[in-house]
Amino acid sequence: MALCSQPRCSALEPVPPLSDDLQRFWMKRLLRLAAACGERGEIPVAAVVLDEHGRAVGWGSNHRQLDQKPLGHAELTALEQAARLRGDWRMNGCTLLVTLEPCPMCAGALVQARVGWVVFGAHDVKRGALGGCLNLAADPSAHHHMGVVGGVLEDACSQQLELWFRRRRQQQQRLKSGTPAAPPPAG
């Protein structure tokens, strides 16, 4: 995944609420959650919402394939759980961390939920909506502008996704060619 020319932070506040060390700590946890998600056949993306005190109030990983839910993105799942736990759909002061730059649907939901900061790992120049192909966080039409930090543990996040997609393409090629994905059972 290529880097975009997005600045490290883009918000009204000059400094994100999480230190670089805390951003890396949470991103490492999300990478483990995303790996488990990938093992289930989902695109390995995971997210967490932290409240104003740094407590995890919502977790999510992709579950579109498993549950056949078009809205089953990690960010949306984490937002829903956080809203239920907090008893409020407004996430002012909260930080969402996610392993991949949010798509337009998720970035729009983050704006609508009034999330304070978004921290992501891998940039997505094709579909990313927080600086990749467009930037909904800074769009003049948005009623809310959030801070964005991109590229936290980017190499690890990008490699996890690239490896998953490479394996997925290989599986699909084996299925097309008639080569079994696993040897037939003995006997």
trRosetta pair geometry for C-beta under 8 A, 3 or more apart (Angstrom, degrees):
i j d omega theta_ij theta_ji phi_ij phi_ji
1 122 5.1 73 61 -175 159 110
1 123 5.9 169 144 71 117 71
1 124 6.5 -54 -151 -96 131 48
1 125 7.0 161 -171 4 81 92
1 154 7.9 -124 80 -179 115 98
1 158 4.5 -135 30 -129 109 114
1 161 7.1 31 -32 75 127 134
1 162 7.3 -138 -21 -58 85 105
2 123 7.1 -71 92 90 47 120
2 125 5.1 -13 66 -10 100 146
3 123 5.7 101 -128 29 44 150
3 151 7.0 32 -127 -98 103 123
3 154 7.5 43 -93 168 95 160
4 123 5.1 -164 3 -174 95 145
4 125 5.4 159 -69 -96 101 93
4 128 7.5 -133 -21 72 145 141
4 131 5.5 161 90 139 145 94
4 132 5.6 -156 -41 -115 149 44
4 150 7.7 -7 50 114 105 157
6 10 7.0 -84 -173 -23 93 134
6 123 7.2 173 26 -118 125 127
6 130 7.8 62 -136 125 160 69
6 131 3.4 31 -90 -176 144 142
6 132 7.8 -41 -31 -58 134 41
6 135 7.5 150 -111 -91 116 127
6 148 7.5 -59 171 112 133 126
6 150 5.6 42 93 38 135 143
7 10 5.5 119 65 -64 104 95
8 149 6.2 8 169 -137 71 76
8 150 7.2 -143 -138 47 42 68
8 151 7.1 -79 -118 44 75 122
9 14 7.4 85 113 -175 147 38
9 15 7.5 -52 -125 -113 172 26
9 16 6.1 -145 -110 -40 123 96
9 147 6.1 -13 -162 -166 92 103
9 148 7.0 156 -145 74 44 52
9 149 5.7 -12 -90 -87 74 81
10 131 7.4 143 15 -79 146 122
10 135 7.6 -28 100 -169 157 140
10 137 6.7 114 94 104 111 125
10 138 5.9 -48 144 -63 128 128
10 147 6.9 159 73 -147 44 55
10 148 5.2 -9 48 48 93 99
11 14 8.0 -148 78 -67 87 18
11 16 7.9 100 28 -83 141 72
11 117 7.2 -53 -60 -103 163 81
11 137 7.6 -57 -87 160 83 123
11 145 6.7 160 -136 137 70 95
11 146 6.4 -45 -111 148 118 33
11 147 3.0 -46 -41 -95 157 77
11 148 6.7 151 -50 9 100 59
12 145 6.5 99 -23 95 103 119
12 147 7.5 -103 34 -68 58 90
13 16 7.5 112 104 -88 117 34
13 117 8.0 -67 58 -75 132 108
13 147 5.6 -55 53 -63 102 136
16 23 7.5 48 105 -68 145 127
16 95 7.5 83 -176 -117 102 133
16 117 5.4 109 -142 -145 94 152
16 119 6.9 85 -163 -76 153 112
16 147 5.8 177 -99 132 81 141
16 149 5.2 -26 -61 -40 153 135
17 52 7.9 -97 -166 -145 160 54
17 54 8.0 -154 137 -76 111 86
17 95 5.9 -142 57 -53 118 131
17 116 7.1 34 -11 117 133 134
17 117 6.0 -161 16 2 99 149
18 22 4.2 -124 -170 91 98 121
18 23 5.0 126 117 -59 122 79
18 26 7.4 -42 -163 7 157 134
18 50 7.4 80 -68 66 126 157
18 54 7.3 125 -98 -113 93 100
18 95 6.0 152 -22 154 118 176
18 117 7.6 -167 7 100 98 152
18 119 6.7 -51 50 -43 135 155
19 22 4.8 94 53 9 78 100
19 23 7.0 -136 96 -6 41 87
20 23 5.6 -53 -148 34 32 115
20 24 6.4 30 155 -16 65 105
20 152 8.0 -170 -149 -123 68 104
21 24 5.9 -57 -150 38 30 108
21 25 6.3 36 150 -25 65 106
22 25 5.3 -47 -143 32 36 117
22 26 6.4 29 161 -13 67 103
22 54 7.3 -69 -161 -140 146 124
23 26 6.3 -60 -150 40 27 103
23 27 6.2 25 154 -19 64 112
23 97 7.1 174 -144 -114 69 129
23 119 5.4 -130 -135 -174 108 152
23 149 6.8 -74 -125 110 149 146
23 152 4.7 -109 152 -134 116 146
24 27 5.6 -56 -141 39 31 112
24 28 6.4 37 157 -24 65 102
24 152 6.4 -144 -79 -176 58 102
24 153 5.9 121 -130 -48 75 109
25 28 6.1 -57 -157 30 26 110
25 29 6.9 22 149 -14 61 104
26 29 5.6 -53 -153 36 38 112
26 30 6.3 38 150 -19 69 106
26 48 6.2 -126 -169 57 114 136
26 50 7.3 -73 -107 -47 153 131
26 97 4.8 88 125 61 131 170
26 119 7.6 81 80 86 130 136
27 30 5.4 -53 -146 38 36 113
27 31 6.4 45 152 -27 65 99
27 97 6.3 -120 -74 174 70 128
27 99 7.0 123 -152 -99 82 71
27 119 7.6 -103 -66 130 105 113
27 121 5.6 130 -149 -80 122 108
27 152 5.0 -163 -58 124 153 111
27 153 4.4 166 126 23 141 132
27 156 7.8 117 140 75 112 126
27 157 7.1 -69 -174 -60 114 116
28 31 5.6 -47 -149 28 33 115
28 32 7.0 33 152 -16 61 99
28 153 6.9 165 -63 -80 66 165
29 32 5.9 -55 -160 33 35 110
29 33 6.6 31 147 -14 67 107
29 48 7.3 15 97 -24 120 149
30 33 5.4 -54 -147 41 38 112
30 34 6.0 41 153 -22 69 106
30 46 4.3 -177 -165 91 80 110
30 47 6.9 37 -133 -88 126 21
30 48 6.2 -126 -81 -7 106 105
30 97 6.2 -139 -43 120 148 107
30 98 7.1 -172 -165 -136 153 26
30 99 5.1 -171 133 -56 119 98
30 121 7.5 -162 92 -32 131 129
31 34 5.6 -52 -142 38 30 113
31 35 6.4 39 153 -26 63 101
31 46 7.5 -150 -61 41 16 125
31 99 6.3 126 -83 -108 61 128
31 121 7.7 106 -72 -86 94 162
31 153 7.1 -87 -50 128 131 146
31 156 5.9 -27 -109 139 150 119
31 157 6.7 -116 -94 -88 102 68
31 160 6.2 -164 -148 -54 94 158
32 35 5.7 -47 -150 28 32 114
32 36 6.9 31 152 -15 61 101
33 36 5.9 -54 -155 35 34 110
33 37 6.5 38 146 -21 65 106
33 46 3.8 120 97 -134 111 162
33 59 7.2 -130 -140 -171 158 114
33 61 5.5 -148 151 -71 101 125
34 37 5.2 -52 -149 35 37 118
34 38 6.3 41 151 -22 67 102
34 44 3.9 86 165 170 90 88
34 45 5.8 15 -124 -100 112 8
34 46 4.0 -124 -60 -6 79 106
34 61 6.4 -179 -96 -130 50 111
34 74 7.9 -20 -96 -91 89 154
34 99 5.0 -9 -60 -3 153 164
34 160 6.2 72 111 145 128 148
35 38 5.6 -51 -150 33 32 114
35 39 6.7 37 150 -22 63 101
35 44 6.1 33 -83 -145 29 136
35 160 6.7 -96 -79 -147 81 124
36 39 5.6 -49 -153 29 35 115
36 40 7.0 32 150 -16 62 102
36 61 7.3 -62 80 -122 92 175
37 40 5.9 -60 -160 34 34 109
37 42 4.7 -66 169 74 88 118
37 43 7.6 -14 131 87 114 36
37 44 5.1 140 80 -122 100 59
37 45 6.9 -86 100 45 155 40
37 46 6.0 179 -10 -65 140 95
37 61 3.9 -145 -82 169 135 132
37 62 5.6 102 177 46 135 82
37 63 7.8 -101 -141 -66 104 68
37 74 7.7 -27 -110 -84 168 115
38 41 7.8 96 -178 -37 35 8
38 42 6.5 -101 -89 72 32 65
38 43 7.3 -9 -99 -175 78 18
38 44 3.3 -20 -55 -66 109 113
38 160 7.3 -144 -38 171 154 97
38 164 4.8 -102 -142 -112 130 130
40 66 6.0 -8 150 -69 122 131
41 65 5.6 -106 117 100 104 148
41 66 7.0 134 68 -63 105 87
42 45 7.9 -99 138 30 104 75
42 61 6.8 112 96 142 147 98
42 62 4.2 175 167 97 124 104
42 63 6.1 -49 -97 -91 151 36
42 64 6.8 128 -133 37 101 74
42 65 5.5 -164 -93 31 72 111
42 66 6.2 -47 -60 -17 112 106
43 62 5.2 17 61 49 78 172
43 64 7.9 13 18 32 100 117
43 161 7.4 26 -173 -132 91 91
43 164 6.8 123 -142 124 54 144
44 61 7.9 -30 -150 -162 48 110
44 62 7.4 -128 -102 26 11 121
44 99 7.3 -46 130 91 78 155
44 160 5.6 -102 99 148 139 110
44 161 6.4 -149 63 -90 97 61
44 164 5.1 -173 6 -62 114 159
45 61 6.7 154 88 -153 53 64
45 62 5.0 73 51 -32 93 111
45 73 7.3 -26 94 -163 136 76
45 74 4.6 -138 118 -7 92 137
45 98 6.7 19 -180 -177 98 98
45 99 5.4 -158 -140 60 60 106
45 100 4.8 -62 -116 18 115 118
45 161 7.8 35 -69 -92 82 109
46 59 7.6 -15 -173 -172 97 85
46 60 6.9 167 -156 93 56 51
46 61 4.4 -22 -102 -98 81 89
46 62 7.8 -93 -70 -5 51 72
46 74 5.3 -161 -127 -143 21 144
46 98 7.1 -172 95 -142 39 61
46 99 5.5 56 44 -10 70 119
47 58 8.0 -10 115 116 94 93
47 59 7.4 156 89 -160 58 42
47 60 4.8 -6 59 62 97 97
47 61 7.5 173 19 -79 67 43
47 74 4.1 135 0 139 102 103
47 75 4.8 116 -49 -86 171 52
47 77 7.3 137 55 62 111 88
47 78 4.2 -111 104 -13 106 149
47 96 6.0 2 -174 -176 114 98
47 97 6.6 168 -151 87 62 49
47 98 4.0 -13 -99 -96 97 90
47 99 7.5 -120 -68 3 61 73
48 56 5.3 -49 -172 -132 120 105
48 58 6.8 153 -159 87 48 59
48 59 5.4 -11 -105 -105 79 66
48 60 7.6 -180 -77 23 39 68
48 78 5.9 -153 -113 -137 19 137
48 96 7.3 171 86 -150 40 56
48 97 5.3 -3 55 54 87 96
48 98 8.0 -180 21 -72 53 56
49 56 7.2 109 73 -156 51 57
49 57 5.4 -59 97 66 100 85
49 58 3.8 23 32 50 116 106
49 59 7.9 -125 20 -58 73 33
49 78 4.9 151 -21 156 95 104
49 79 6.4 115 -58 -88 140 46
49 81 7.5 173 27 76 121 91
49 82 3.9 -35 75 -67 152 148
49 91 6.7 -88 -156 -139 129 133
49 94 5.5 7 -175 172 98 130
49 95 7.3 156 -156 81 52 43
49 96 5.2 -25 -99 -97 72 78
49 115 7.7 -112 -128 -120 104 114
50 54 5.4 -12 -179 -145 124 36
50 55 6.5 143 -155 66 72 28
50 56 5.9 -43 -96 -89 69 48
50 57 7.0 119 -133 10 21 86
50 94 6.3 162 80 -161 49 75
50 95 4.7 -8 56 59 104 94
50 96 7.8 -176 18 -81 71 29
50 97 7.1 38 -10 -6 109 104
51 54 7.2 -52 67 17 64 16
51 55 5.1 -7 36 57 106 87
51 57 4.9 69 -42 -21 102 134
51 82 7.7 170 -69 -152 84 111
51 86 7.1 154 -100 -89 120 121
51 93 7.3 22 -177 114 60 101
51 94 5.6 -43 -117 -105 39 92
52 93 4.1 -10 -85 152 105 123
52 94 6.7 -72 -50 -75 62 54
56 59 6.5 30 172 -60 120 92
57 81 7.4 170 136 118 61 87
57 82 4.4 79 110 -127 99 85
57 85 5.0 -164 -174 87 92 140
57 86 6.0 45 171 -49 145 100
57 94 7.4 -83 45 -128 128 127
58 77 7.8 170 171 123 102 58
58 78 4.1 112 130 -178 103 63
58 79 6.3 107 141 -70 161 13
58 80 7.2 145 -148 63 130 44
58 81 3.8 147 -134 81 87 96
58 82 3.0 -74 -27 -45 133 86
58 83 7.6 40 -80 -1 144 57
58 85 6.6 -159 -65 19 82 127
59 77 7.6 -28 111 120 47 103
59 78 5.7 -55 -180 -109 8 88
59 81 6.3 -32 38 70 53 160
60 73 7.6 50 144 119 133 51
60 74 4.3 143 115 -169 97 55
60 75 6.5 -155 79 -42 142 8
60 76 6.9 173 -168 67 164 45
60 77 3.0 144 -131 83 120 102
60 78 3.5 -110 3 -40 113 76
60 79 7.6 -20 -22 7 149 59
60 80 7.7 94 -81 36 131 92
60 81 6.7 -177 -59 8 93 123
61 74 5.0 -5 -127 -107 24 101
61 77 7.1 -50 32 65 32 150
62 65 7.8 44 140 11 104 88
62 72 6.2 82 -168 128 58 90
62 73 6.1 -21 -108 -133 78 41
62 74 5.2 -49 -49 -45 61 87
63 66 4.9 -61 -160 53 77 113
63 67 4.8 39 144 7 103 115
63 69 6.4 26 103 41 85 120
63 72 4.2 -108 76 -177 68 125
63 77 6.8 83 17 -71 113 148
64 67 7.1 -81 -138 56 13 82
64 68 7.4 38 170 -123 53 17
64 69 5.7 -116 -122 69 51 66
64 70 6.5 47 -138 -115 106 23
64 71 8.0 161 -100 56 90 20
64 72 3.9 176 -73 65 56 115
64 73 7.1 23 -51 -63 109 54
65 68 7.3 10 -166 -73 23 51
66 72 7.7 -162 52 169 83 159
67 72 5.5 153 60 -94 115 148
69 72 3.6 103 82 -43 108 109
71 76 5.5 -102 167 120 89 167
71 105 7.5 -138 -123 159 75 139
72 76 7.4 -133 -136 68 13 122
72 77 6.8 32 -158 -54 56 114
73 76 4.8 83 63 10 88 105
73 77 7.0 -160 89 -8 43 89
73 102 8.0 89 156 -139 142 84
73 103 7.1 -122 -118 29 155 116
73 105 7.0 145 -4 93 151 117
73 106 5.3 -108 116 -74 153 120
74 77 5.9 -61 -150 37 28 111
74 78 6.3 25 157 -17 66 109
74 98 6.1 140 100 -135 123 107
74 99 7.7 16 78 26 168 93
75 78 5.9 -58 -149 38 29 109
75 79 6.3 29 154 -19 65 108
75 96 6.4 60 -139 173 93 142
75 98 5.5 -22 -77 -86 96 147
75 102 5.5 30 -43 -110 163 114
75 106 4.1 84 62 -157 143 125
75 109 6.8 140 122 76 112 126
75 110 6.7 -53 174 -59 133 105
76 79 5.6 -53 -146 37 32 113
76 80 6.3 34 155 -21 65 105
76 105 7.8 -28 -56 130 126 104
76 106 6.2 -113 -43 -110 86 87
76 109 5.8 12 -97 110 86 174
77 80 5.9 -53 -148 34 29 111
77 81 6.5 25 156 -15 63 107
78 81 6.0 -57 -148 38 30 108
78 82 6.2 29 155 -18 65 109
78 96 6.5 126 107 -137 136 105
78 98 7.8 -150 19 -82 152 99
79 82 5.7 -58 -145 39 29 110
79 83 6.2 30 157 -21 66 106
79 91 7.0 -81 -135 -50 89 145
79 96 7.3 -17 -71 -98 87 137
79 109 6.2 -163 25 145 171 119
79 110 7.4 -136 -80 -89 137 62
79 113 5.5 -109 -151 -81 128 165
79 115 7.8 -84 -106 -65 109 119
80 83 5.8 -55 -147 34 28 111
80 84 6.5 28 155 -17 63 105
81 84 5.8 -55 -151 36 32 110
81 85 6.2 26 155 -15 66 110
82 85 5.8 -58 -144 41 30 108
82 86 5.9 15 163 -6 68 115
82 91 6.5 45 120 -103 137 114
82 94 6.8 96 176 -154 149 160
83 86 6.2 -62 -136 48 24 100
83 87 7.9 146 169 -33 53 4
83 88 6.6 -117 -146 87 68 35
83 89 4.8 21 -135 -104 126 56
83 91 7.7 -74 -76 -62 80 96
83 113 7.5 -106 -70 -135 115 117
84 87 7.6 19 179 -69 26 44
86 91 7.9 135 37 -100 164 68
89 113 6.2 -114 164 -127 77 79
90 113 6.9 162 -128 -177 29 57
90 114 5.1 -7 -151 53 79 130
91 94 4.0 -70 180 39 92 131
91 96 7.5 27 155 -43 153 104
91 110 8.0 -67 60 -152 141 62
91 113 4.6 28 9 146 116 102
91 114 5.7 164 51 80 67 69
91 115 4.5 -6 95 -91 128 62
91 116 6.9 -124 127 -9 82 74
92 114 5.0 -23 -63 132 75 118
92 116 5.9 79 -166 -62 41 95
93 116 5.0 79 -78 -43 8 143
94 115 5.7 -73 81 -138 95 73
94 116 5.6 148 52 14 40 100
94 117 7.8 -142 109 38 41 72
95 115 7.4 96 -121 -179 22 99
95 116 6.2 -55 -71 72 61 100
95 117 4.3 -14 -115 70 88 103
95 118 7.4 172 -162 -84 64 25
95 119 6.3 21 177 -3 110 107
96 110 6.3 -113 32 -122 150 117
96 115 5.3 -30 -6 -154 113 148
96 117 7.4 -174 29 95 60 57
96 118 5.1 -13 67 -114 95 74
96 119 7.3 -177 92 29 47 67
97 118 7.8 155 -89 -164 33 50
97 119 4.5 -19 -108 71 80 102
97 120 7.3 167 -160 -83 52 40
97 152 7.6 -57 -147 67 106 148
98 101 7.8 130 94 -95 113 13
98 102 6.3 73 69 -60 157 86
98 106 8.0 96 -103 153 175 147
98 118 7.2 -19 17 -168 106 95
98 119 7.6 150 23 84 59 55
98 120 5.0 -19 71 -110 84 87
98 121 7.2 -118 109 7 49 85
99 120 7.1 29 116 -160 7 73
99 121 4.4 -15 -156 24 49 133
99 122 6.5 23 153 11 68 96
99 157 4.7 -178 -173 -136 85 112
99 160 7.2 -48 175 69 139 139
99 161 7.8 163 134 -50 113 109
100 120 6.4 -27 117 -169 14 116
100 121 6.5 -32 -65 60 35 93
100 122 5.0 -20 -112 61 66 103
100 124 5.9 53 178 -45 95 122
100 128 7.8 -133 161 -93 79 100
100 157 6.6 177 -72 169 61 119
100 161 6.5 90 -85 -73 122 145
101 120 4.8 119 -87 126 52 159
101 122 6.5 -104 -9 97 82 60
101 123 5.3 36 -29 -139 136 38
101 124 4.3 -148 58 16 111 94
101 128 3.5 12 113 -128 134 120
101 129 7.4 162 149 31 98 48
101 130 5.5 -147 -162 46 98 100
101 131 7.0 -107 -144 53 139 88
101 132 5.2 135 113 -38 155 124
101 150 6.3 15 -90 -127 108 117
102 106 3.8 -126 -162 96 109 116
102 107 4.4 147 107 -59 119 76
102 110 6.3 113 69 -13 177 136
102 118 6.9 -62 -4 -170 126 148
102 120 6.8 -136 -17 -80 73 144
102 128 7.0 88 66 -146 40 68
102 129 5.9 -61 103 51 82 94
102 130 5.8 66 47 -16 93 116
103 106 5.2 85 50 17 73 101
103 107 6.8 -140 92 -6 31 93
103 124 7.5 -46 -82 93 65 154
103 127 5.1 -21 -118 151 89 108
103 128 7.1 -85 -95 -106 40 31
103 129 5.9 54 163 -4 26 113
104 107 5.7 -56 -135 41 28 110
104 108 6.1 33 162 -23 64 107
104 127 7.4 -100 -11 -177 84 76
104 129 4.2 137 -85 -75 53 147
104 134 6.9 32 -92 59 103 125
104 136 6.8 124 -137 -42 67 134
105 108 5.9 -59 -154 34 24 112
105 109 6.6 23 151 -17 62 106
106 109 5.5 -52 -149 36 36 112
106 110 6.4 39 151 -22 66 102
106 129 7.4 154 63 45 75 124
107 110 5.5 -50 -149 33 34 114
107 111 6.6 36 151 -18 64 101
107 118 8.0 -31 -120 -63 76 176
107 129 3.6 -136 12 96 152 118
107 130 5.4 -172 -113 -53 125 86
107 136 4.3 128 136 43 121 135
107 137 6.9 -95 -166 -42 109 80
108 111 5.7 -52 -151 35 33 111
108 112 6.3 32 151 -17 66 107
108 129 7.4 -31 -31 131 74 156
108 136 6.0 -99 -73 -165 60 163
109 112 5.5 -54 -144 40 33 112
109 113 6.0 27 157 -15 67 109
110 113 5.8 -56 -140 42 28 106
110 115 4.6 -48 -168 20 85 132
110 118 5.9 23 -173 -72 155 132
110 136 8.0 119 63 95 101 124
110 137 7.8 -30 102 -84 121 92
110 146 6.6 -80 143 18 107 157
111 114 7.5 28 175 -74 34 39
111 115 7.7 -64 -70 29 23 89
111 136 5.7 -104 -38 142 137 112
111 137 6.9 -159 -81 -98 101 52
111 142 5.1 -96 -154 -147 140 118
111 143 7.4 116 163 49 103 71
111 144 5.2 158 -167 66 72 102
111 146 6.9 -137 -98 -5 61 112
112 144 7.7 168 -78 30 15 131
114 144 4.8 -129 -111 -133 72 161
114 146 7.7 156 -170 -71 37 109
115 118 6.1 67 116 -60 135 88
115 146 5.3 19 90 -111 78 154
116 146 6.0 140 162 -138 16 97
116 147 6.7 1 150 25 65 99
117 146 6.1 179 -91 175 25 99
117 147 4.3 -22 -109 70 83 104
117 148 7.3 175 -159 -77 65 28
117 149 6.9 17 -178 1 109 100
118 130 6.1 -107 91 -123 142 162
118 137 7.1 -131 28 -83 126 139
118 146 5.9 73 -8 122 95 133
118 147 7.3 179 26 91 61 56
118 148 5.2 -9 65 -112 95 73
118 149 7.4 -171 95 32 51 64
119 148 7.9 161 -84 -161 38 45
119 149 4.5 -6 -114 65 79 107
119 150 7.9 -173 -155 -77 46 33
119 152 5.6 19 172 -1 102 145
120 123 7.7 113 107 -83 117 46
120 130 6.9 130 5 65 140 141
120 148 7.7 -15 11 -164 101 90
120 149 7.5 166 25 89 58 60
120 150 5.4 -8 64 -118 94 71
120 151 7.8 49 90 -14 72 32
120 152 7.0 155 94 29 25 96
120 157 8.0 144 162 173 71 170
121 151 7.3 33 -169 -148 32 12
121 152 5.5 -77 -98 73 58 72
121 153 5.3 -40 -130 77 105 83
121 154 5.7 162 174 -98 66 46
121 156 7.2 -79 -163 76 132 82
121 157 3.0 134 139 -53 134 163
121 158 7.5 -154 137 -33 100 65
122 154 5.6 117 -97 -149 50 71
122 157 4.0 -147 -35 116 93 112
122 158 4.3 139 -114 -71 118 71
122 161 6.1 -78 12 7 172 140
123 128 6.0 -63 -175 -33 62 168
123 131 7.1 -72 -136 94 105 106
123 132 5.6 157 179 -94 83 95
123 150 5.7 64 -83 171 90 129
123 151 6.4 -1 -40 -73 101 79
123 154 6.8 5 -7 -137 83 124
124 127 5.1 -42 145 62 125 73
124 128 3.4 143 69 -48 86 100
124 132 4.5 -23 83 -109 60 162
124 133 7.8 -53 115 -10 78 93
125 128 6.5 -10 -65 23 19 115
125 132 4.8 -149 -101 -165 28 89
125 133 6.3 99 174 -58 44 78
126 132 7.0 -37 35 157 31 125
126 133 6.3 1 169 -48 14 128
127 132 6.7 3 73 106 32 146
127 133 6.4 -5 -92 9 12 130
128 131 6.4 -31 128 66 121 61
128 132 2.3 96 63 0 112 143
128 133 6.0 133 57 7 64 76
128 134 8.0 -176 102 43 57 55
129 132 6.8 -33 -34 41 25 101
129 133 7.1 -31 -84 58 53 82
129 134 5.3 -7 -133 73 68 91
129 135 7.1 150 170 -105 49 23
129 136 4.9 19 157 -6 105 111
130 135 6.0 53 -160 -133 29 69
130 136 6.7 -56 -85 41 60 81
130 137 5.3 45 -134 -11 86 120
130 148 5.0 -180 174 -132 118 145
130 150 6.9 168 108 -70 109 119
131 135 4.9 45 -76 -94 49 106
131 137 7.8 -22 -41 33 84 116
131 148 6.5 169 -27 128 122 151
131 150 6.0 -111 53 -26 145 155
134 139 7.6 21 164 -70 103 118
135 138 4.7 3 128 37 120 102
135 139 6.5 171 98 -47 66 78
135 148 7.9 -125 -152 13 103 164
136 139 5.2 -31 -140 -3 40 124
136 142 6.1 115 173 -73 71 132
137 142 7.1 -60 -151 26 18 175
137 145 6.1 87 171 -154 67 65
137 146 5.1 -85 -139 56 108 79
137 147 7.7 95 -178 -124 138 1
137 148 5.1 152 52 -39 172 125
138 142 7.6 116 89 26 5 136
138 145 6.4 58 -103 -139 45 110
139 142 4.7 102 70 -19 90 103
142 145 6.0 116 98 -75 124 68
149 152 6.4 49 127 -40 107 112
150 154 7.7 53 154 -84 73 117
151 154 4.3 -30 -153 -51 63 130
152 157 7.9 69 85 -20 61 138
153 156 4.6 -34 169 41 100 116
153 157 5.7 105 108 -24 86 98
154 157 5.7 -62 -142 42 30 109
154 158 5.8 27 163 -18 69 111
155 158 5.9 -58 -142 40 25 108
155 159 6.0 24 160 -19 64 111
156 159 5.9 -55 -142 38 26 110
156 160 6.4 31 157 -23 61 106
157 160 5.9 -54 -152 31 28 112
157 161 6.7 21 154 -11 62 108
158 161 5.9 -62 -153 41 32 107
158 162 6.0 29 154 -18 69 111
159 162 5.7 -55 -138 40 31 110
159 163 6.1 31 162 -19 66 108
160 163 6.2 -57 -148 37 24 109
160 164 6.5 24 154 -19 60 110
161 164 5.7 -57 -148 36 30 112
161 165 6.3 23 158 -13 67 108
162 165 6.0 -59 -146 41 29 106
162 166 6.2 32 155 -22 65 108
163 166 5.6 -53 -144 35 30 113
163 167 6.4 29 157 -16 64 105
164 167 6.0 -57 -152 37 28 109
164 168 6.3 30 151 -21 64 109
165 168 5.3 -51 -143 36 34 116
165 169 6.3 37 156 -20 66 102
166 169 5.9 -53 -150 35 29 109
166 170 6.5 29 151 -18 63 107
167 170 5.6 -56 -149 37 33 113
167 171 6.4 35 153 -21 66 104
168 171 5.7 -52 -150 34 31 112
168 172 6.5 29 153 -17 64 106
169 172 5.7 -56 -148 38 32 111
169 173 6.3 34 153 -21 66 105
170 173 5.7 -53 -147 35 31 112
170 174 6.5 33 154 -20 64 104
171 174 5.8 -54 -150 35 31 111
171 175 6.5 31 152 -19 64 106
171 181 5.9 23 -139 -113 86 123
172 175 5.6 -52 -148 36 33 113
172 176 6.4 33 153 -18 65 106
173 176 5.7 -54 -147 37 32 111
173 177 6.2 19 159 -10 67 111
174 177 6.0 -63 -142 44 28 102
174 179 4.5 -86 -155 78 81 100
174 180 7.3 -19 163 109 115 12
174 181 5.4 116 108 -85 143 68
175 178 7.9 41 179 -67 26 23
175 181 7.0 -2 -64 -51 81 104
180 183 6.6 113 93 -105 131 22
180 184 6.4 167 -29 -51 177 74
